[in-house]
């Protein structure tokens, strides 16, 4: 900590986001944005229910005569699991559950997926990413030394989903994105790159990769934000913003109905993401994504600031477990522990050290903010 260190007096976002700003009460701009932009436009009462049913009828009408009327990317985590439940039980839809296996599923995630599929009586399609290509791309990103280490998995998940939906003419994509647990967006400095940037991928893989990406799905953000949306008419729907969605209550509902098991923390359905967020990011870069996760829960009244401060003061996973995970990740990527340690100790860099089209993507994000299509603070 330095003398210039500052933390929000309401949530726990702090100056580890170097661009954060505070008002004269010490309240950060994430909290201000929640009050000014999100809360007035977030309705989970009768207005939300009416909009939910309106969307349900629209989706059903479009799906007439088709095997499925929408598609949901299912990871086994809470958000995607609960939106699957809402789609089937509250909206009366016939979604196809779509899972992308990028090689890092925890056993708990696999179990949760199986329980939901059986309990909801829905069909599941699993796309398995070529592991040799996935491994090569992830190793290239690690060698690039940037904080954004989950981009390869995110690209696999979203690109495969959008490509499948396009190929099978499924117009509606339902996601678990929500304000309740995600109103505080992770800043770019913490690895929160605002989308799939094909130029950035090609730059990093060209420098550090060793295998051609022949089958790896990679759909650039500008392609699915513009071409898929405005030319093909694909719609992304976030039902969890229209229903009362309280993390603890949602976990209890899924557990009671289907035997679904809650995770210790957000994103723990992926073994790599768990390692990256709990070990790599805080120890190599000094960033704690849990700050944003906990701050979202504080803003929405699901966690006290005191409890968040107590929890953020200690690692989410114990030292012995994290050490074993370091070894597991190294072995799975065909690296020795020493090789991974050497990468870990290398000079930190950012996406700015590589070719990218961040300016265009950032401009698009700001336009979406101005139009009210994205309410969260883009930082």
C-alpha positions as CSV (number, residue, x, y, z in Angstrom):
1,X,0.0,0.0,0.0
2,X,1.2,3.5,-0.8
3,X,0.2,6.9,0.7
4,X,-1.9,7.5,-2.4
5,X,-3.9,4.3,-2.0
6,X,-7.6,4.8,-1.8
7,X,-10.6,2.6,-1.4
8,X,-14.3,3.3,-2.0
9,X,-16.2,4.1,1.2
10,X,-19.2,2.2,-0.1
11,X,-17.9,-0.8,-2.0
12,X,-14.3,-2.2,-2.1
13,X,-13.1,-1.0,-5.5
14,X,-9.8,0.7,-5.0
15,X,-6.8,2.3,-6.8
16,X,-5.6,-1.0,-8.1
17,X,-7.8,0.3,-10.9
18,X,-5.5,3.2,-11.8
19,X,-8.2,5.1,-13.6
20,X,-10.8,5.0,-10.8
21,X,-12.3,8.3,-9.6
22,X,-14.0,9.2,-6.3
23,X,-16.4,12.0,-5.3
24,X,-15.9,14.2,-2.3
25,X,-17.5,11.6,-0.1
26,X,-15.0,8.9,-1.2
27,X,-17.6,7.0,-3.2
28,X,-16.2,5.5,-6.4
29,X,-17.6,6.0,-9.9
30,X,-18.7,2.4,-10.1
31,X,-21.2,3.1,-7.3
32,X,-22.2,6.3,-8.8
33,X,-22.8,4.6,-12.1
34,X,-24.9,2.0,-10.4
35,X,-27.1,4.7,-8.8
36,X,-27.4,6.8,-11.9
37,X,-27.4,4.4,-14.8
38,X,-28.3,0.9,-13.6
39,X,-30.8,1.2,-10.8
40,X,-33.3,3.6,-12.5
41,X,-33.4,1.2,-15.6
42,X,-33.4,-2.1,-13.8
43,X,-36.9,-3.5,-13.2
44,X,-37.5,-6.9,-11.6
45,X,-41.1,-6.1,-10.5
46,X,-44.3,-6.3,-12.6
47,X,-42.6,-4.3,-15.3
48,X,-39.8,-6.9,-15.6
49,X,-42.3,-9.7,-15.5
50,X,-44.3,-8.1,-18.3
51,X,-41.2,-7.6,-20.4
52,X,-40.1,-11.2,-19.7
53,X,-43.4,-12.6,-21.0
54,X,-43.4,-10.3,-24.0
55,X,-39.9,-11.6,-24.9
56,X,-41.1,-15.2,-24.3
57,X,-44.0,-14.8,-26.8
58,X,-41.7,-13.2,-29.3
59,X,-39.2,-16.0,-29.1
60,X,-41.9,-18.7,-29.2
61,X,-43.4,-17.1,-32.3
62,X,-40.0,-17.1,-34.1
63,X,-39.4,-20.7,-33.0
64,X,-42.6,-22.1,-34.4
65,X,-41.9,-25.2,-36.5
66,X,-38.2,-25.4,-35.3
67,X,-36.7,-27.9,-32.9
68,X,-35.4,-25.2,-30.6
69,X,-36.5,-21.6,-30.3
70,X,-33.4,-20.3,-28.6
71,X,-29.9,-21.3,-27.4
72,X,-28.1,-20.9,-24.1
73,X,-24.4,-21.3,-23.4
74,X,-24.2,-23.5,-20.3
75,X,-21.0,-23.7,-18.2
76,X,-22.4,-25.3,-15.1
77,X,-21.9,-22.0,-13.1
78,X,-24.7,-20.2,-11.4
79,X,-25.6,-17.5,-14.0
80,X,-25.9,-19.8,-17.0
81,X,-27.6,-22.5,-14.9
82,X,-30.2,-20.2,-13.5
83,X,-31.0,-18.6,-16.9
84,X,-31.6,-22.1,-18.2
85,X,-34.1,-22.6,-15.4
86,X,-35.8,-19.3,-16.1
87,X,-36.0,-20.0,-19.8
88,X,-37.7,-23.4,-19.3
89,X,-39.8,-22.9,-16.2
90,X,-40.7,-19.2,-16.2
91,X,-40.7,-18.4,-20.0
92,X,-41.9,-21.7,-21.3
93,X,-39.2,-21.8,-24.0
94,X,-37.5,-24.7,-25.7
95,X,-33.8,-23.8,-25.5
96,X,-30.9,-25.9,-26.7
97,X,-28.3,-26.0,-24.0
98,X,-24.9,-25.5,-25.6
99,X,-21.7,-26.4,-23.8
100,X,-18.1,-25.7,-24.9
101,X,-15.5,-28.0,-23.5
102,X,-12.2,-26.2,-23.6
103,X,-10.4,-28.8,-21.5
104,X,-10.7,-27.1,-18.1
105,X,-14.1,-28.2,-16.7
106,X,-14.1,-29.0,-13.0
107,X,-15.9,-32.3,-12.0
108,X,-18.5,-30.1,-10.2
109,X,-19.3,-28.2,-13.4
110,X,-19.8,-31.4,-15.3
111,X,-22.0,-32.7,-12.6
112,X,-24.1,-29.6,-12.5
113,X,-24.6,-29.7,-16.3
114,X,-25.8,-33.3,-16.1
115,X,-28.2,-32.5,-13.3
116,X,-29.7,-29.5,-15.1
117,X,-30.1,-31.3,-18.4
118,X,-31.8,-34.2,-16.7
119,X,-33.9,-32.1,-14.3
120,X,-35.1,-29.6,-17.0
121,X,-35.6,-32.3,-19.6
122,X,-33.6,-30.3,-22.2
123,X,-31.2,-31.3,-24.9
124,X,-27.5,-30.6,-24.6
125,X,-25.0,-30.1,-27.4
126,X,-21.3,-30.2,-26.4
127,X,-18.6,-28.8,-28.7
128,X,-15.1,-30.0,-27.8
129,X,-12.3,-27.6,-28.7
130,X,-9.2,-29.1,-30.3
131,X,-7.0,-29.5,-27.2
132,X,-3.7,-29.1,-29.1
133,X,-4.8,-25.8,-30.5
134,X,-6.3,-24.6,-27.3
135,X,-3.1,-25.5,-25.4
136,X,-1.0,-23.7,-28.0
137,X,-3.1,-20.6,-27.8
138,X,-3.2,-20.5,-24.0
139,X,0.5,-21.0,-23.8
140,X,1.1,-18.2,-26.3
141,X,-1.1,-15.8,-24.2
142,X,0.8,-16.7,-21.0
143,X,4.1,-16.0,-22.8
144,X,2.7,-12.6,-23.9
145,X,2.7,-11.6,-20.2
146,X,-0.6,-9.7,-20.5
147,X,-3.2,-9.8,-17.7
148,X,-6.0,-10.9,-20.1
149,X,-5.4,-14.6,-19.7
150,X,-9.0,-15.8,-20.0
151,X,-9.4,-14.4,-23.5
152,X,-8.6,-17.8,-25.2
153,X,-11.4,-19.5,-23.2
154,X,-13.8,-16.7,-23.7
155,X,-13.2,-16.7,-27.4
156,X,-13.8,-20.4,-27.5
157,X,-17.0,-20.2,-25.6
158,X,-18.6,-17.2,-27.3
159,X,-17.3,-17.9,-30.8
160,X,-18.4,-21.5,-30.9
161,X,-21.9,-20.5,-29.6
162,X,-22.4,-17.8,-32.1
163,X,-21.1,-19.9,-35.0
164,X,-23.4,-22.7,-34.1
165,X,-26.4,-20.4,-33.7
166,X,-25.7,-18.9,-37.1
167,X,-25.2,-22.2,-38.8
168,X,-28.5,-23.6,-37.4
169,X,-30.5,-20.3,-37.9
170,X,-31.2,-19.9,-34.2
171,X,-32.1,-16.2,-33.8
172,X,-32.2,-15.8,-30.0
173,X,-29.2,-16.2,-27.7
174,X,-30.1,-16.2,-24.0
175,X,-27.2,-15.3,-21.6
176,X,-26.7,-15.2,-17.9
177,X,-25.3,-11.7,-18.0
178,X,-26.9,-9.7,-15.3
179,X,-26.8,-6.6,-13.1
180,X,-27.4,-8.4,-9.8
181,X,-24.0,-10.0,-9.6
182,X,-22.1,-8.2,-12.4
183,X,-23.1,-4.5,-12.1
184,X,-19.5,-3.6,-11.3
185,X,-17.6,-4.4,-14.5
186,X,-14.0,-5.5,-14.1
187,X,-11.7,-2.7,-15.5
188,X,-9.5,-3.3,-18.5
189,X,-6.4,-3.0,-16.3
190,X,-7.5,-6.2,-14.6
191,X,-7.7,-8.2,-17.7
192,X,-11.2,-7.0,-18.6
193,X,-10.6,-6.6,-22.3
194,X,-13.9,-5.5,-23.9
195,X,-14.4,-8.4,-26.4
196,X,-12.8,-10.8,-28.8
197,X,-10.2,-8.9,-30.8
198,X,-9.0,-11.0,-33.7
199,X,-6.1,-8.8,-34.4
200,X,-4.8,-9.1,-30.9
201,X,-5.2,-12.9,-31.0
202,X,-3.3,-13.1,-34.3
203,X,-0.6,-10.8,-33.0
204,X,0.1,-12.8,-29.9
205,X,-0.3,-16.2,-31.5
206,X,1.9,-15.1,-34.4
207,X,4.7,-14.2,-31.9
208,X,4.4,-17.0,-29.4
209,X,2.3,-19.8,-30.9
210,X,3.6,-22.9,-32.7
211,X,0.5,-24.5,-34.2
212,X,-1.9,-23.4,-36.9
213,X,-5.4,-22.6,-35.6
214,X,-7.2,-24.6,-38.2
215,X,-10.4,-25.5,-36.2
216,X,-10.3,-23.1,-33.3
217,X,-13.5,-20.9,-33.4
218,X,-12.7,-17.2,-33.4
219,X,-15.4,-14.7,-34.2
220,X,-14.3,-11.1,-33.9
221,X,-16.5,-8.9,-31.6
222,X,-17.2,-6.5,-34.5
223,X,-18.5,-9.4,-36.5
224,X,-21.0,-10.6,-33.9
225,X,-21.9,-7.1,-32.6
226,X,-22.6,-5.7,-36.1
227,X,-23.0,-8.4,-38.8
228,X,-24.7,-11.0,-36.7
229,X,-26.9,-8.5,-35.0
230,X,-27.9,-6.1,-37.8
231,X,-27.5,-8.2,-40.9
232,X,-28.5,-11.7,-39.6
233,X,-30.9,-10.3,-37.0
234,X,-29.5,-12.4,-34.1
235,X,-30.7,-11.1,-30.7
236,X,-29.0,-11.4,-27.3
237,X,-31.4,-11.6,-24.4
238,X,-30.6,-11.2,-20.7
239,X,-33.6,-12.6,-18.8
240,X,-31.9,-12.4,-15.4
241,X,-32.2,-8.6,-15.5
242,X,-36.0,-9.0,-15.6
243,X,-36.5,-11.3,-12.6
244,X,-35.6,-11.1,-8.9
245,X,-32.2,-12.7,-9.0
246,X,-30.5,-13.1,-5.6
247,X,-27.3,-15.2,-5.7
248,X,-28.0,-17.2,-2.5
249,X,-31.6,-17.8,-3.3
250,X,-30.8,-18.9,-6.9
251,X,-28.3,-21.3,-5.6
252,X,-30.8,-22.8,-3.1
253,X,-33.5,-23.1,-5.8
254,X,-31.2,-25.0,-8.1
255,X,-29.9,-27.2,-5.3
256,X,-33.4,-28.1,-4.1
257,X,-34.9,-28.7,-7.5
258,X,-32.0,-30.5,-9.3
259,X,-29.2,-31.2,-6.8
260,X,-27.1,-28.5,-8.4
261,X,-24.0,-27.7,-6.2
262,X,-22.8,-24.1,-5.6
263,X,-19.2,-23.1,-6.1
264,X,-17.0,-21.4,-3.6
265,X,-16.7,-18.3,-5.9
266,X,-17.7,-16.9,-9.3
267,X,-16.0,-18.6,-12.3
268,X,-14.8,-21.6,-10.4
269,X,-16.5,-23.9,-12.9
270,X,-13.3,-23.6,-15.0
271,X,-10.2,-25.0,-13.4
272,X,-8.0,-22.6,-15.4
273,X,-10.1,-19.5,-14.6
274,X,-10.0,-20.4,-10.9
275,X,-6.3,-20.7,-11.1
276,X,-5.9,-17.5,-13.1
277,X,-8.1,-15.4,-10.9
278,X,-7.0,-16.8,-7.5
279,X,-3.3,-17.2,-8.2
280,X,-1.9,-15.7,-11.4
281,X,-3.7,-12.4,-11.5
282,X,-3.3,-11.3,-7.8
283,X,0.3,-12.5,-7.4
284,X,1.7,-11.5,-10.8
285,X,-0.2,-8.3,-11.4
286,X,-1.7,-7.3,-8.0
287,X,-5.3,-7.3,-9.3
288,X,-8.1,-9.0,-7.5
289,X,-11.2,-9.6,-9.7
290,X,-13.0,-10.6,-6.5
291,X,-13.1,-6.8,-5.7
292,X,-15.5,-6.3,-8.6
293,X,-17.4,-9.4,-7.8
294,X,-17.9,-8.5,-4.2
295,X,-18.6,-4.9,-5.0
296,X,-21.4,-5.9,-7.3
297,X,-23.0,-7.8,-4.4
298,X,-22.4,-4.9,-2.0
299,X,-24.2,-2.5,-4.4
300,X,-27.1,-4.9,-4.8
301,X,-27.5,-5.5,-1.1
302,X,-26.3,-9.1,-1.1
303,X,-23.1,-8.7,0.9
304,X,-21.9,-6.2,3.5
305,X,-18.8,-4.2,2.9
306,X,-17.3,-5.5,6.2
307,X,-17.8,-9.1,5.0
308,X,-16.2,-8.3,1.7
309,X,-13.2,-6.6,3.3
310,X,-12.7,-9.6,5.6
311,X,-12.9,-12.1,2.7
312,X,-10.7,-10.1,0.3
313,X,-8.0,-9.9,3.0
314,X,-7.2,-13.6,2.5
315,X,-6.8,-15.8,-0.6
316,X,-9.9,-17.6,-1.8
317,X,-8.0,-21.0,-1.9
318,X,-5.4,-22.1,0.5
319,X,-1.7,-22.1,-0.3
320,X,-1.2,-25.8,-0.6
321,X,-4.1,-26.1,-3.0
322,X,-2.9,-23.3,-5.2
323,X,0.6,-24.8,-5.3
324,X,-0.9,-28.1,-6.5
325,X,-2.9,-26.2,-9.1
326,X,0.2,-24.4,-10.4
327,X,1.7,-27.8,-11.0
328,X,-1.5,-29.1,-12.6
329,X,-1.8,-26.2,-15.0
330,X,1.9,-26.5,-16.0
331,X,1.6,-30.2,-16.7
332,X,-1.6,-29.8,-18.7
333,X,0.0,-27.2,-20.9
334,X,3.0,-29.5,-21.4
335,X,5.2,-27.1,-19.5
336,X,7.5,-27.9,-16.6
337,X,6.8,-26.2,-13.3
338,X,10.1,-24.3,-13.8
339,X,9.0,-23.1,-17.3
340,X,5.7,-21.9,-16.0
341,X,7.5,-20.2,-13.1
342,X,9.8,-18.4,-15.5
343,X,6.8,-17.1,-17.4
344,X,5.2,-16.0,-14.1
345,X,8.3,-14.1,-13.1
346,X,8.6,-12.4,-16.6
347,X,8.1,-8.7,-17.3
348,X,4.4,-7.8,-17.2
349,X,2.9,-6.3,-20.3
350,X,-0.5,-5.2,-21.6
351,X,-2.5,-5.6,-24.8
352,X,-1.0,-2.3,-25.8
353,X,2.3,-4.1,-26.5
354,X,0.7,-6.0,-29.3
355,X,-1.3,-5.2,-32.5
356,X,-5.0,-4.7,-31.6
357,X,-8.1,-2.7,-32.6
358,X,-8.9,-1.6,-29.1
359,X,-9.7,1.9,-30.2
360,X,-12.5,0.7,-32.4
361,X,-13.9,-1.7,-29.8
362,X,-13.7,0.9,-27.1
363,X,-15.5,3.4,-29.3
364,X,-18.2,0.9,-29.9
365,X,-18.5,0.2,-26.1
366,X,-18.9,4.0,-25.5
367,X,-21.5,4.3,-28.2
368,X,-23.4,1.4,-26.5
369,X,-23.2,3.3,-23.2
370,X,-24.5,6.5,-24.8
371,X,-27.4,4.6,-26.4
372,X,-28.3,2.8,-23.1
373,X,-27.5,-0.6,-24.6
374,X,-24.8,-1.1,-21.9
375,X,-25.4,0.4,-18.5
376,X,-22.3,-0.8,-16.7
377,X,-19.3,1.5,-16.4
378,X,-16.8,0.9,-19.1
379,X,-13.3,1.6,-17.7
